């Protein structure tokens, strides 16, 4: 279980390879991340590249079982704060203590990742959105400081439009890559491998290793 604030625990799965060069928080949004085979495969590919991973749910088990209102399930501000809470926990605990953190968001998790990056910029070094809804971060997109990579399927017409508008709103170092032939779901193994390769390279470029002592002292 991952403590995302003083009173909330969510399910998570942490894996840290030896000599990890950073740790990535992966979340799907309002649906269970731990039950997503595509996120699990991406997580394993990141680990093979030398990145630690935390695959996490953004809603508690009780919230998912109760099928609460759309307002809760699409509240990217709430989901983003939980993602930021997980990053704070990772930077303070055991094998990930001091490692730089990246966010990988799919579906509504993309909006949550960007919301978290906007509200708590001190806790994240890079963000990747995979076929997601970065537009859900809305007015806070220009506040994101972390370098951001948007990955979109070439056959996802609606997703391309959504991501292009979000890309224009971002003011941070940014890039948008289009995966030819992929749909919103990135169903083919080859598509997921391409996503993981592009995202992993982005994280390795921007995470780079542990924070140094001076930076830890200066962090808010």
C-alpha positions, -999 to 999 in steps of 0.1 A, spaced: 0 0 0 12 35 -8 5 64 16 -5 93 -6 -15 116 23 -19 113 60 -53 95 58 -53 77 23 -37 45 12 -39 32 -23 -27 0 -39 7 0 -56 35 -23 -69 71 -11 -65 100 -26 -84 136 -11 -82 164 -27 -103 199 -26 -90 215 8 -98 182 24 -108 187 57 -125 154 71 -114 119 59 -106 87 63 -126 52 65 -112 27 49 -136 -10 55 -133 -40 49 -156 -63 73 -138 -97 65 -123 -95 28 -133 -72 3 -117 -36 6 -129 -26 -27 -113 -52 -46 -135 -39 -30 -168 -17 -55 -187 -5 -27 -210 8 -6 -180 23 -37 -165 42 -45 -197 54 -9 -199 66 -11 -163 86 -42 -170 102 -26 -201 112 4 -180 128 -18 -154 149 -35 -182 161 0 -191 173 6 -155 144 26 -141 125 18 -109 87 17 -113 57 23 -90 25 11 -107 -3 26 -86 -40 31 -84 -52 66 -79 -85 57 -62 -88 35 -30 -103 1 -33 -134 14 -15 -138 42 -40 -135 19 -69 -160 -6 -54 -185 20 -46 -184 34 -82 -187 69 -69 -197 98 -90 -181 109 -122 -170 140 -103 -147 120 -81 -134 97 -109 -125 126 -132 -113 150 -105 -78 153 -119 -69 178 -91 -75 151 -65 -59 123 -86 -29 146 -92 -24 153 -56 -24 115 -49 2 111 -76 23 138 -60 19 121 -26 33 89 -41 63 108 -54 69 124 -20 68 89 -4 92 75 -29 117 102 -23 117 95 14 115 57 16 140 28 13 154 18 -21 140 49 -39 151 75 -13 167 104 -31 160 91 -66 145 116 -92 109 109 -101 90 109 -134 53 105 -141 38 82 -168 1 87 -172 -24 69 -195 -60 79 -201 -71 102 -172 -38 94 -156 -22 118 -181 -43 147 -168 -35 137 -132 3 135 -140 3 170 -155 -18 183 -126 6 169 -101 36 184 -120 19 218 -120 10 218 -83 41 202 -69 69 209 -94 96 202 -68 87 165 -68 89 156 -105 116 158 -132 98 145 -163 63 136 -175 51 113 -203 15 110 -214 5 79 -234 -27 82 -255 -41 101 -226 -62 131 -217 -37 158 -210 -64 184 -217 -80 174 -184 -53 193 -166 -69 224 -181 -58 258 -170 -27 245 -151 -10 232 -182 11 264 -186 23 260 -150 40 226 -157 78 230 -155 89 194 -160 99 183 -195 68 167 -211 65 140 -238 31 134 -254 28 100 -271 -3 96 -294 -15 69 -318 -16 79 -354 -50 63 -359 -65 81 -328 -81 111 -346 -97 125 -315 -66 119 -294 -44 138 -319 -66 168 -317 -67 167 -279 -30 163 -276 -22 190 -301 -42 215 -281 -26 204 -249 8 207 -265 2 243 -275 -8 251 -239 24 237 -224 52 261 -217 78 236 -205 104 217 -226 81 195 -247 78 170 -275 49 151 -292 56 118 -309 30 101 -331 30 62 -332 20 53 -368 -11 31 -370 -17 30 -332 -51 35 -317 -60 51 -284 -54 17 -267 -20 8 -282 -30 -28 -284 -1 -43 -303 30 -54 -285 52 -36 -310 34 -4 -303 38 -7 -266 75 -15 -271 79 17 -291 61 37 -264 83 22 -237 115 29 -257 105 66 -264 93 72 -228 122 54 -212 147 74 -232 129 106 -221 130 96 -185 167 86 -186 176 119 -203 158 140 -176 161 119 -144 197 111 -147 203 96 -112 200 105 -75 195 141 -63 226 154 -46 227 165 -10 227 203 -18 196 199 -40 178 179 -12 186 207 12 173 234 -11 141 216 -20 109 231 -5 
